Amino acid sequence: MTKLKKTRLPIGFAVPLAMMIALVFVGLQSMAEIQNRLEKIIENNNVKTSLVTAMRYAARERTMTLYRMVTLDDPFERDEEFLRFNSHGAAFANARMALLKMDLSGEEKSLLEKQAKLTGATVDSQNDIVDLAIGEESEQAIEILFEITVPAQEAVFAVLTELLNIQKRETELSAKVSAEKYENAWMLMLLFSGVAVLIGIAVAVIVTRYTQKTEKTLYIEKEKAQVTLHSIGEGVITTDADGNIDYLNPVAEKMTGWTDSNAKGLPLLEVFCLVDGNGNPIKDNLLDKVLNETSLVSSTHHYLYNKKENESYALEHTAGPMRDYRDRIIGSALVFRNVTDIRDMALQMSFQATHDALTGLINRTEFEKRLELALTGARQKKKVHVLCYMDLDQFKVVNDTCGHVAGDELLKQLVTILSTRLRSTDTLARLGGDEFGLLFLDCTIEQAMDIAESMREKINDFRFSWEDKSFVVGASFGLVAITPESGTITDLLSAADSACYVAKDLGRDRIHIYQQDDKELAQRQGEMQWLPRIREALENNRFSCYCQRILPLGQAGKGSERYEILVRMKDEEGGIVPPMAFIPAAERYHLMPNIDRWVIQSVFSFLHKYQKNNSDVPQSWAINLSGQSICDDDFLNFIVAQIKDSGIDPSIICFEVTETAAVKNLSRATEFITILKKLGCRFSLDDFGSGLSSFTYLKNLPVDYLKIDGSFVKDMLEDEIDFAMVKSINQIGHTMGLQTIAEFVENEDALEKLRLIRVDYGQGYGIHVPQPLDDLLKEEHLLERKKA
């Protein structure tokens, strides 16, 4: 360079010197601009990346907090999770606001708008989940979380990932542009350096200094990028163009079990070991498509196997090629994250949606799905299966005696016992309460009968102990064959249910098989047909009250009128339906308390009108009560309220309770009668003599009248035994200070014989044919008018 300088003329040196000075100035200015622009871009992208990462973290933690709220039982822990839920929401919003204040491209703004819409779409479902979690309705909350919130959250993650990719692309593009400008500056300076070596040396010194400064800046920015990779929640692995590892961030180190230093230079598949759900290695080379086909690879179905910890993680990963400024592939980048918790949560929610929480058996919804498949298979493959409906006997006794905790424990123990009797192809489900469904695939009705019988025997042999008590339970089974000719699953379930109830009606603890011509089933189905008619009659007030006179036969009752209230139902055309047509169905389906309420309201309203129009009110009005009404917790309060509201004298009301209902619920009946007698009401024990222990229980019931069962009265003229029974019951009643009433008195001869043995009252068609209650009031009006 010195020799070249000496050969140059001083006058010719001035021009290149000026040119070099100008070049140096322009070069320095250009490099400074490149450096400033690169610094700003990297700094700006780092800030954006940090904010987007914060949004991803907050969104993910917000979803996990929702899940913990749904699965926690402790309300205080749910409150703590709710506070975290809100704090993550605030963090998400703050990061987004900070991002919006930055200089954003049109694509970034569009993605943020898309994210806002997606996030907004999850707000209502998240609020619903919070409300349901607070209300402890975990099943519905989990269903919303799984079906709405989690998929929407994944869409938000995808948008945020695209924002991160934009920052990466902008950084790469800026580096590429800077590198091109940097190369052009060098070329210009080298051209002029050939004109003047001395000036070139000077320029070289300056360029070298600025190059060192730029390299230092780039090194600092590289360190910043490394810090960013260390900070994010996803694992990151980069490789060279041959697929050998260059770098692992801390998350990748933890998940793979390799350190960055130990993994460097190793093939990717030696460190990043993918397996399927069964733990089998995935043989496809992940980098083939990335490096050779230059395409993006994504997967959500693989697991990452950590050899050193012998542990697998559910994984979501994306891999793509890395290019230099000349668009040449220089390596690959792999980003992945652990979704084990999310996948476990999804599996758990799926399990909870199809299984009973107490017993672990499948629930009704899943059972009906399997039943539908079995029915389809029977039709398509001409196979025979069997559906069984099982209902526990005496389960309510355990619940009422020891509480629901004991009942739950009984169910769990019974499920364990029943499971031992099942074949591998059989299905046991809890349909609700103490009701279970069984599905026997590829099974004849005889085989199913044998299995059900073995279950029944197992249950009979089982003794449930709770504290100091021991219980024996039984089960009733209803079986129905599933054939190609079977109807819908609704038909099958109804048939099995009906067969089970027939088993209960026939004495419980037995098995009944559904047959098309089954008389017991026909009777039950006939009663089922009455169910909607009775309900419709109640809704449309199509019941009416009749009355039948009770005639005094001795001196004690003379001068007083007594009537028994009889209920009738009107059909759709207004015709009268006899009580024995609808009463059995009403009793079976627990509608008698509703009918009894209607009767009491109607009679009390009638008596209120009667009192206004007549000064002489009959001494007694007998109203029948069912055993179901006596056991109804609210019925007693209802009667008391009706007496107070109507203003009638309670002493004219006599409630009739059948002997069977009273004996079956002795303590409840005694309490019921005692409370109403304190108000002034009287009681009559109906159908006395039909029970097995009548005289034993009679002394424990504080009744006023004893109604002799009509089955003895109607035949007592021809049957001496029946007459002896009537005479005996009348004598016992008088001994206990009770007045007696004979039912089914059909003629004058029967009346005379009842008077002979001094029965107090008689009732029957031979005395008075029942008439509508309103007609009685009309008759009284006519009598009053005639007297006037």
Helices and strands as residue ranges (DSSP letters): H 2-7, H 10-71, H 75-100, H 106-134, H 138-144, I 145-149, H 150-193, H 197-231, E 235-240, E 245-248, H 250-256, H 260-263, H 268-271, E 273-275, H 286-287, I 288-292, E 297-299, E 303-306, E 311-323, E 329-338, H 340-354, H 364-381, E 385-393, H 395-402, H 404-419, E 427-432, E 435-440, H 445-461, E 463-466, E 469-472, E 474-482, H 489-505, E 511-513, H 519-539, E 543-552, E 562-570, E 576-577, H 579-588, H 592-613, E 620-625, H 627-631, H 635-646, G 650-652, E 653-658, H 659-664, H 666-679, E 682-688, H 694-698, E 705-708, H 710-713, H 720-735, E 739-742, H 748-756, E 761-762, E 771-772, H 773-787
